[in-house]
Amino acid sequence: MDLRAAFLEGMSRAATFVAVATTDGPGGRAGVTISSLTSVSADGEQPSLLACIHHLSPAATAILKNRAFCANLLAEDQQPLSDLFAGRGGDDHGARFDRADWQAGPMGQPMLAGATATFECRLATAMLWETHHIIVGRVTQMVLADNPHALLYGQRAYRRAVGLEPKG
Ligand SMILES: Cc1cc2nc3c(=O)[nH]c(=O)nc-3n(C[C@H](O)[C@H](O)[C@H](O)COP(=O)(O)O)c2cc1C
């Protein structure tokens, strides 16, 4: 196996939660499914997070122009929304929002209904690393749903977290 294939296989074993990064403003309305949502700090001026988005994704271009975005952490029953925003249904970025239930947050960023947690962010900084923009946002608004169960993705399939019995 070459290094790239081994890297992809290794990373497929790192089950992650699934989020949709959405944005709206002068740069257009766009949204893309991401597994790269990562907490950076809870203790800065405001909490911050990052996402890595391919430079050819219209969502990355729109986020950089709008200087704001929303990270919508999907709930366990939202696989269809993940597929929709991954472009698996063939819908373009504008049409994806016609098929989703959402409303604008205080900064005008699209918050998807049913997401287990929604983080509305102001763009803090971004860096183009080879193929991906590393986008850092300061969280300005949070919405938490009653359902705390996040959708997971690992080994190229959707999954759910299952609690383990203590060992030993
Ligand atoms: C579970 C899952 C996680 C993904 N994570 C990312 C990611 O972190 N960053 C990224 O750029 N694309 C990610 N993608 C791919 C994008 O969702 C999308 O398919 C790709 O950007 C092409 O669509 P677009 O050109 O409409 O943006 C992921 C797809 C899936 C299904």
The ligand as a Tripos MOL2 file, in Angstrom:
@<TRIPOS>MOLECULE
LIG
   31    33     1     0     0
SMALL
NO_CHARGES

@<TRIPOS>ATOM
      1 C1        -18.7150   12.1190    6.1800 C.3       1 LIG1
      2 C2        -18.0470   13.0920    5.2270 C.ar      1 LIG1
      3 C3        -17.0590   13.9370    5.7010 C.ar      1 LIG1
      4 C4        -16.4270   14.8720    4.8470 C.ar      1 LIG1
      5 N1        -15.4850   15.7240    5.3570 N.ar      1 LIG1
      6 C5        -14.9380   16.6760    4.5680 C.ar      1 LIG1
      7 C6        -14.0390   17.6390    5.1250 C.ar      1 LIG1
      8 O1        -13.7180   17.6400    6.3230 O.2       1 LIG1
      9 N2        -13.5410   18.5990    4.2820 N.ar      1 LIG1
     10 C7        -13.8610   18.6320    2.9450 C.ar      1 LIG1
     11 O2        -13.3610   19.5260    2.2410 O.2       1 LIG1
     12 N3        -14.7340   17.7420    2.4050 N.ar      1 LIG1
     13 C8        -15.2760   16.7750    3.1810 C.ar      1 LIG1
     14 N4        -16.1590   15.8770    2.6500 N.ar      1 LIG1
     15 C9        -16.4780   15.9660    1.2060 C.3       1 LIG1
     16 C10       -17.4880   17.0940    0.9480 C.3       1 LIG1
     17 O3        -18.6510   16.9280    1.7260 O.3       1 LIG1
     18 C11       -17.9320   17.2040   -0.5240 C.3       1 LIG1
     19 O4        -18.3510   15.9590   -0.9770 O.3       1 LIG1
     20 C12       -16.8420   17.7230   -1.4130 C.3       1 LIG1
     21 O5        -16.3780   18.9340   -0.8790 O.3       1 LIG1
     22 C13       -17.3310   17.9860   -2.8570 C.3       1 LIG1
     23 O6        -18.5190   18.7520   -2.8510 O.3       1 LIG1
     24 P1        -18.5730   20.3580   -3.1470 P.3       1 LIG1
     25 O7        -17.6740   20.6450   -4.3140 O.co2     1 LIG1
     26 O8        -20.0050   20.6100   -3.4280 O.co2     1 LIG1
     27 O9        -18.1220   21.0580   -1.9150 O.co2     1 LIG1
     28 C14       -16.7940   14.9400    3.4750 C.ar      1 LIG1
     29 C15       -17.8150   14.0820    2.9930 C.ar      1 LIG1
     30 C16       -18.4300   13.1670    3.8550 C.ar      1 LIG1
     31 C17       -19.5370   12.2750    3.3320 C.3       1 LIG1
@<TRIPOS>BOND
     1     1     2 1
     2     2     3 ar
     3     2    30 ar
     4     3     4 ar
     5     4     5 ar
     6     4    28 ar
     7     5     6 ar
     8     6     7 ar
     9     6    13 1
    10     7     8 2
    11     7     9 ar
    12     9    10 ar
    13    10    11 2
    14    10    12 ar
    15    12    13 ar
    16    13    14 ar
    17    14    15 1
    18    14    28 ar
    19    15    16 1
    20    16    17 1
    21    16    18 1
    22    18    19 1
    23    18    20 1
    24    20    21 1
    25    20    22 1
    26    22    23 1
    27    23    24 1
    28    24    25 2
    29    24    26 1
    30    24    27 1
    31    28    29 ar
    32    29    30 ar
    33    30    31 1
@<TRIPOS>SUBSTRUCTURE
     1 LIG1         1 GROUP 0 **** ****
